Amino acid sequence: MADGNQIPARTLRVEATTSLEDAIRRLETGAGEGLSVDLGSGRVARADSPRGDEGLLQRLRGHKMLLALASGGADLSRLKGMPRELLVAPAVREILDAAARKA
């Protein structure tokens, strides 16, 4: 630098990441301790939320499903479409109407 001060170098922590399939398999067997999962594009998922391993497993299953949908490889034959008319229970309608009046 111009004033002669040096910038301190930081050490980069290299962590071993696990593939999506392997991570799901390990979490399902209860062996997910300290797991870092490579989601692609430089994104890494860890069990550092309050839900821990259970939350990470749910996130990874969802990520896997989204990847399958995006690639066109998902089997959507079991899913049923929404009914034409949305049926709302009277008690729920009352709550929604009250919320709309308050807003």
Protein Blocks (a to p, Z undefined) as FASTA:
>chain_A
ZZopacddddddddddddfklmmmmmmnopaghiacdebjhiacddfbfnlmmlmmmmmm
mmmmmmmmmnopacfklpccddfbacddfklmmmmmmmmmmZZ
